[in-house]
Structure formats: structure tokens, C-alpha cells
Amino acid sequence: MVKIVIIDDDPIVRTVLKRTLENQGYQVTIASNGEEGIRYAKEIQPALIICDWMMSCIDGLEVCRRIKAEPELSTTFFILLTAKGAQRGEEEDRVRGLDAGADEFISKPIEMNELKARVRAGLRLNQLHEDLKGQKQTLEVLNKNLREELAEAADYVQSLLPSPLTGKVNTDTLFIPSAQLGGDCFDYYWIDDDNLVIYLLDVSGHGVGSALLSVSVLNLLRSQSLLNTDFRKPGEVLKTLNQNFQMSAHGDKYFTIWYGVYNYSTRQLIYASAGHPSGVLLHQTSNQVEVKRLGSLDLPIGFLLDINFEEMKIDIVQNSSLYIFSDGAYEILQPDGQLWSIDAFIDLLLKSYQDSLDDILDKIKWINSLTNFDDDLSLLRIKF
């Protein structure tokens, strides 16, 4: 049953209003002053309150302010009773009433048919507010569950990433998932005693679909399940991936990838890139740190079917470091509204040659005034 509270210091008005509204099927509670009315409102939490403006001690305006300040009563429909022709009915005071939170005004003497109509209209609005509040609470629960599921999925993706290598080659990694589940993935492993595979891929978009595609590619490459493919030949690997992962067959999603194979005996790195940021090779000489960018202009995987990906080779000097990363490391919106650039990021790597990846991450956050990243950030460092 719909609950209504009537607050008025005139016993006759209280009685008439109570009888009229109870005859309409409402549950009515009456209060003889403002303090009593506020207490009943907090206890009963009615859908609608009718309150006289002119009362001793606490007037209707103050009652309205205090009731509307209560979170659980903020959507309660509030009708102020005003004296017809008196100052309280003037436009200026109606503005004061609206500012205090009043939803409707009825002048005395009260015309009962008007009262019934305004009560019905007020209850419809209150029910709309309650419905919206219920939908909001439902959405909050769903969003909470979704955030938990995305966090669980991000943890699963992170669990698939490789452990650091030591020995012939040493590796460090950094993987910072964004607030939304993204499509970054990377791996490295010795395909035989002499050849180390290194790759990092980044699927377009965010969400479960991007993460699933990323994990699918990871599993194919890790298990070497691409048919008729020599995994020691980066161009061949990318060509086969492109044939198997066309956008039209995978929800219009594409991905970029940097794929390289390091031969320990010859100290040669052969690599290919499909739309991915260039790898960065750093080598410290006696005077300075030399920088070489390892990339190409080839399209991402999934754009066009018949593409041959260019392979490139480079000799690796002892004590060199190779950095492979996703665009989340540098496509960062700065406080001034400008995007940080890959050149600025590479300059940071150059200046932080001896630093840990965690220190580099702290510098990225400091430079860009960041607490959270809008995109996944993946960064690999391979020390030869």
C-alpha cells in the first residue's frame, strides 16, 4: 500500500486530508508539527508528503530541506500547502520552495479533486524514480560483476605470459592491463638449442573479444600449430597468421605483431613486423648509447589476404638490449591534451638504459601524470 505523510498544525486540515486520502486507498500517517513529521518520514519512508508551509517552530520550507537532504527520502514527492493570496503563494516564494526541494504547491483552501489529481501525478513520478533507482542498483551489480570477470580474465591472460629467461639470453617483462581488458600478449621460447623466438602482439579494441583472439594466437604460436610454417622464418609466420586471421572472419578485429628469431650461434636476429611499433635495439659504446629501430611498414594481420611480409636481419653486438612494446607504452593522452609520442618514449628508454622496467614504468607515469592506463602496456627487454 502506498504510504503518505501529512504534516499540518491544523487538526481539521489533518483530519480532512487523512480521510480523503484513505478513501483513495492510501496508507496515511499524520503529524502535528515539523519535527514529528520529519521523524515519521524517516521511519515510514513514504512515497509522498503533504506539508503546510506556515507552521510554528519549523516551517514547511525547513521540513522540506531536511527531508530532501536524507538520501533515502530524496525522491519522495513533496507537496507544500500555501495560503491562497498570501505572500507564500507569490512567485518569489515558490522559487524558494522549489530551491528547498518542493515538487508541487497547493493553495488553501484545498480543492479536493485538485489534491487527488496532484497526489496521483506525484505518486507516478515517485514510482518512476523508484523504478530508475532499482534499475541503477541492478546496473551497479552487473557492472561490479563485469569488472570482477574482466579482472579475472586479465589475471588469466597474465598467467599465460612466460617466465623470465636467464642464461644465454636474459629477459625482463612488464605487463600492465588497462581498466578494460585488452588484447596484448607476448611470448619467447627456445624453438631449438640455437633459436629463440620473440614476439608481441596487440589486438584491436578492448574487451573479451580482443583478449580471446589474443590468447588464440598465443596458443597457436606457442604450440607451433600453424601448418606448413617454419617458425624460424618470421615472414612466413606472419603470412600464415594473416591467412588464418582475416578481419571478416574474426569480428572485424585485426592485430599487430612484431616477431623475431635470434640465432645464438651466429648472433643474428631476423625479424618481421605487421603494423606493430618498431623494436628498439640499444647498445652502449664507450661514448654513448646507440639506437636502432627494428620495424617495417607492412599492414597489420587481417587487413588484406595476399600480403608478403618483409624479413630483415641484424647482427647483435654483445651486451645489446632489445625492447619490444605495445602502443600503450606511448600513446598516452597528456594533461595538456596532446598525445605522448613514440620518439619521446624511445628517448626515455635511451636515458634509462641501466634502469629496471619498474623504474621506467614509474617515469612514464610521472611524465604523463598517470595513475591508470587507458590501454594495455606491454614491454619486453631482451638482454644479449
HELIX and SHEET records of a PDB file:
HELIX    1   1 PRO A   11  ASN A   23  1                                  13    
HELIX    2   2 GLY A   34  ILE A   44  1                                  11    
HELIX    3   3 GLY A   60  LYS A   68  1                                   9    
HELIX    4   4 PRO A   71  LEU A   73  5                                   3    
HELIX    5   5 GLN A   87  GLY A   89  5                                   3    
HELIX    6   6 GLU A   91  ALA A  100  1                                  10    
HELIX    7   7 MET A  112  LEU A  160  1                                  49    
HELIX    8   8 VAL A  208  ARG A  222  1                                  15    
HELIX    9   9 PRO A  234  ASN A  244  1                                  11    
HELIX   10  10 MET A  247  ALA A  249  5                                   3    
HELIX   11  11 ASP A  327  ALA A  329  5                                   3    
HELIX   12  12 ILE A  342  LYS A  351  1                                  10    
HELIX   13  13 LEU A  357  ASN A  368  1                                  12    
SHEET    1   A 5 GLN A  27  ALA A  31  0                                        
SHEET    2   A 5 LYS A   3  ILE A   7  1                                        
SHEET    3   A 5 LEU A  48  ASP A  52  1                                        
SHEET    4   A 5 PHE A  77  ALA A  83  1                                        
SHEET    5   A 5 GLU A 104  LYS A 108  1                                        
SHEET    1   B 5 ASN A 170  ILE A 176  0                                        
SHEET    2   B 5 LEU A 377  LYS A 383 -1                                        
SHEET    3   B 5 SER A 320  PHE A 325 -1                                        
SHEET    4   B 5 GLY A 279  GLN A 284 -1                                        
SHEET    5   B 5 VAL A 289  LEU A 294 -1                                        
SHEET    1   C 5 ASP A 184  TRP A 190  0                                        
SHEET    2   C 5 ASN A 195  VAL A 203 -1                                        
SHEET    3   C 5 PHE A 255  ASN A 263 -1                                        
SHEET    4   C 5 GLN A 268  ALA A 274 -1                                        
SHEET    5   C 5 MET A 312  ASP A 315 -1                                        
END                                                                             
